[in-house]
Amino acid sequence: MKKFIVFFFVLLCVMPLVAKIDLNTATFEELMQLPITEKQARDILEYREYVSIFKDVYQLRDIPSIDQKTLLNLKDLVVVSIYQEEDEALARRQQIQDLLERLDSNEGSSEGMSDVWQDYLMTPHNVNKMHFDDFISLPNVSSVDAVSILKRVALGDTIADMRDLRNTTGLSYYGYTNLRSYVYYKEPPVKNRFFWDAELQYYTRYLEEGASDMYHEPFLRNDYGNSSIVVPQHKNLSYWGYFNMDKIDPDVMVKLRARYGNNYKIGWMHYKAKGETSLSDKTTKEILADSKFYAGYENNELPLLDNTRLKIYLGNYRVTYGEGLVMENTDFYSARKTGYGFSKRILGITPDLSRTQEYALRGAAFELTHPYAGLSFWFSQDDKDAIVYVDEYGNTVKEEGKDKIFSYVVPTIRFDNDELREAEAMFNQELQSGTPYATNYINLAYRKDALKEKLWGTHLQVNPFIGTKIGFTTYTALYDDAYFMVPDYNDLKTLLVRDSYYYPKFKMMDAEIANLYSTRTDTYSRDYRRVIGFDGHTTLGNISIEGEYAELSVDGSDLKLGDDPKAYLISAHTQFDNLYFISLYRHYDVDFDNPYSNAYSEHQRFEDTILEKNIYALTNPTLSDLYLNCSQAQPEEGIYFETRYKFDRFFTINRSYLDIYERLTDGRRSVRFQTELEFRPIYALGLRLRYKNQVNRYDDYAERGVSKTDEYTVSVRTFLSNRDFLEFEYRYNTVWGPPYTSLTYPAEPGNNTMAAAQTLMVGDYIGVNYTHNFNTNLKLQGSFIYWFGHGISHWDWEDMEIDFMGEKGAKFWVALHSRISQNMYLTLKYRNKTYQTQELSIRQYNVPVQGENLFQRVEHKENTIRLSLEYRY
Amino acid sequence: MIKKLALSVILSIIIIAGLSAWSITDDYFGNRYGMLDARSYAMGSTGIFNELRPSAITLNPANLTLINRPAGLEGSFFLNRNEDNRAVPLYNSFDNYIDDSVYASNLNFYDDYATTGFVSFKPWKLRIGIGAYYQPLLSFDGDYKEEIRNNRNTDNDNYPEKIAVNTIENAGVLNQASGVLSLGFALGENSELNLGFDFGKLWGNTKYQKDILWTQWAIDTVGEGVLPDSIYKENVDWDGYRYKIGVSARINKRLGIGATYTFKTTLDRTIDWVKTYGGVEVSSTTNAKEDYILPSEFRLGINYQPRNIMRTWFNLEGEYVRFSEIGDQYDDVINFYAGVEHNIKYSLPFRFGFQATNSYLRTVEADNSIIVKRIITPMITGGSSIPLTDKLHLDLGFGYSWREYEALDLFRDSYYDDRHYTGENSYQLWPNQHIVLTDRGWENPDKVRESNISLSTSLSYTW
């Protein structure tokens, strides 16, 4: 650490002070010359070393052993020099601490991007040399803001400081406040130096409801319905029991990053999720395969090319262009990702230490950008997890010597292949021991690193005017040893559904699965997947318009538009001082299956398919992973409007939106609307009213799938002194559905008829959130919620993650945020959640099918703990 | 004939059950005490580099001279509330395993204490210290009660009949009394090196008892002298020595590093046990000798004291335990500890910590093979301190830990099949004939959820 000790003495005061003892520099021996005891001298030294440098003599009273009398005795004998321990990086970190914490807390929703933004905060860009894409990749900085600055700079003006930036014509207040921390003007706040970050996370979590259901599904013989058979109810006939998922098994993440200025960067990350092999039990080869790492070089001042940027990365990198239709590689889905506000994309090539594994790119990437043009290309070679066709012995089925693949998949747990095959062998044994099912063995199974993928891609961009750009993006994924093969809709159900009794469960929505991309069909056979697209962006006054068009090469020509499955999106953003509008239109064909896309949508792909709704009917319940962790958008067509308007300092309409869309697979039409009014009579008090409404299949009330959801939330927020915060929140929901009468026998006198579902479900919750700052270095956050769902699922955004709460229960959590030192940050969070799931018909243990059944609610109790330790230097 | 056959089956089950380890958790490896010192306890049981409390020498003998005081005394009291819930798998009407249903819930309190003392003196640039401490190392205390009931009359809102009562009563600790020697060398104004040696004597007496006692209702229903009670008693004496070496080094004003290595220890266990079945002793052993291995441990940690507006200590430690020294079934484990002390006001510390430790559940199968399952126990801790005088401190620590794991059913279901004893074809103790009383093995284990709430109090004085 580089230190500078700066002394400032007022000249006139120098002589009288010479004989006095300086509290900030005195040694023990010097202090002992004062009329104080040895203990008091040691206490002064300890205070100076471990608590605070003295800023004035009265601070001595913070030391318990020094009373008022001693202070008065010392007052004329000591002096406090202005002592400043100056470290540029520390000072900068102090400046941006709040933003760093906010990025940390949003890490869950912006997986992998926080690192990039944190680096920008520490080592900002020169605002006078930034490119259009640099600006619009920053959170809450709009294209209109970017253009206003770029136009000013293009006229030869130089932005000299923050105040000068504020004076930029056309720059919104929000744009300015969000931008100012990411840029510098003349001199960077921190000169080139070595930075490094280390992060450790330990998290004992529980699987979410969908994944838990998936792993609980048993593998049973077909003759279990026969009451004469004593059923060997075995817990280990499910993945849950076999892999002992009841035990506490933490997620552990270790991340190390180092860089020299903004030029040389390296990083390594290993993430082990619940149920996976821990780092200490892996071989070096396995650690290498499962880790993320990179080494990169960036240069913003190339010698011959003015204001041209170069980026070269080896290892893991992330690529994002346009609206994410051709390429935005991530495993994580995010609903309504408009690309505006805080829902941003970081355009271009960036290093990647996110938890993304499946769609991680590993290889080499190159990017050259200039204010007028840009060029990048990348190459990746990585083994991908996949759902593969397997025979009854667990071996991968071959098609002309190549592995037969069903799909890419992001698994909830990356099981070891050998352990998985042992489990499947046992499950198959059970399935085959009774009356045969239509499919009496696991025919589709998850396999780790089963697909050898080579991927190359390129992006070309021309920026003819300020704020206007046209880009072309393409990638090709090569599969030398595999064919992707997905049967037609009519044949698919026999592949996915174990028991022919459940074939009726296979519905029109499942065409989404049938439209997964095949590399081998009746009309062609190839070894690649190719997506081609172009994007554009322009800014006119206070309006910016952007869009992207992409095609997946199937039967058509690569060069011809419209002859292949396509996806396109266009959006406009209009900005005023206290008001903005976003309008967005999108259309994604059902057969546009691009796993590397991550565009705007209301729902993720495969929602409402058999993969979500009828896990029990699948030949392998873990096929549900295809839906649970899918990062692709559902095929939709629709238009979305969003706005925010601040009337005055009392009233604001917070982010509000209306989305009208049609699900293209089955034509279901939906409307979703949300608005929030905030009334803030005084700064310290806010009242929020939020209303959300969603209607599915609004045009057809005869359809059983109609549902209408209303959600009302009221919250009172108080901003107390010392940045403490207290909030009370109440939410009331109703979900309406048409009557769902289930007739177990024909409706005639004497027969058993019953209505088996409700037409109106009502749920509510009440919660209180509290934040207490003991001081700037210690913060306590906590929350308590009691909810009643009755069929409705509630959601709650905690400090760093979203939590879904079904049925009824109560939970509380507390998080301690401790800044150990300027460089070290520790968070410890504990959550206790007790809840009940739906009423279920329970079989008594060791009682056959026709024996005594009970109806019970199942209670769950969860203790969750998360430790996060970060060191930044 | 049927009765004799049934008797032999039941007898074999009892003997197997007797041979196998007690399934109550940690009955073989015991409950490991962490630091009993309330300050360390509140900081996630950290303190491999600790200069503030006399009991620091129990974790690292080199801390004795690091403390840099002529003498110190400390006593600690520890109270633990253990809740043990055992659940049976629960299936829905489609035979899906959906969750678990608690069938036995036990709540018990345990307490213990530890004491420490040392003196040290400072000839030249050296500091030499000797100390001694007593602490319980492993606790085998454990109480368990479970009622076997049928489900008759439950439809009419009545309590079902009680068939049998099963109990486990384990008691005793493995004690450690150690002598500690430490040498400290001043390397510079703010740096020093301390080396310490810990010579520990381990001893203890533990008792185990596991009973199945039929109720009077069951006896009245079936008839006198038909249902045999089962009682197993075991007495174990422990004896051995344990050695530890440690180093604690102050690198500068802010950073300290500590490390210890505890040698693999083989203890002698002398075991007496007796099984009675229906009031008749069916087998017993006296004076059986057995080796018991405590694996070697390596612990490394840092202490960081930054400049902070709250006087702050931060400890981060890792511990590598070589369980593989016990047998091939075991993997070595790494335990993790972290703790912080912030003085919110000058003498008002706020401590909190976290630890994640690994232990093993050891089960001996019918064929004498050993099944081991690793259990992770996360724990959060907190605490504070009251300075009674400048040198006399009362520390308070609080901890909450829980664990969730699978274990075999403690008392196998087939024992309650009264047909074995009566020779009849139908149950008399059970309300219908649908019930199939089969033993649950690992294909259908219990789910155990334990939680511990602990309080630790220490009174320390340093001269």
Interface residues (C-beta under 8 A of the other chain):
Chain A: E46 E49 Y50 V51 S52 I53 D62 I63 P64 Y202 T204 H216 E217 P218 L220 Y224 V230 V231 P232 Q233 H234 K235 N236 L237 S238 W240 G241 N244 D246 K247 I248 D249 P250 S280 D281 Y616 F774 N775 T776 N777 L778 L816 S818 R819 I820 S821 Q822 M824 L826 L828 Y830 T837 L840 S841 I842 R843 Q844 Y845 N846 V847 P848 V849 G851 E852 N853 Q856 V858 H860 K861 N863 I865 L867 L869
Chain B: V88 P89 L90 Y91 N92 S93 F94 D95 N96 Y97 I98 D99 D100 S101 N151 K253 Y304 Q305 P306 R307 N308 I309 M310 R311 T312 F314 L316 D331 D332 I334 F336 A338 V340 H342 I344 Y346 S347 F350 F352 F354 A356 K373 I375 I376 T377 P378 I380 Y400 W402 R403 E404 Y405 E406 D413 N432 H434 I435 V436 L437 T438 W442 E443 N444 P445 K447 R449 S451
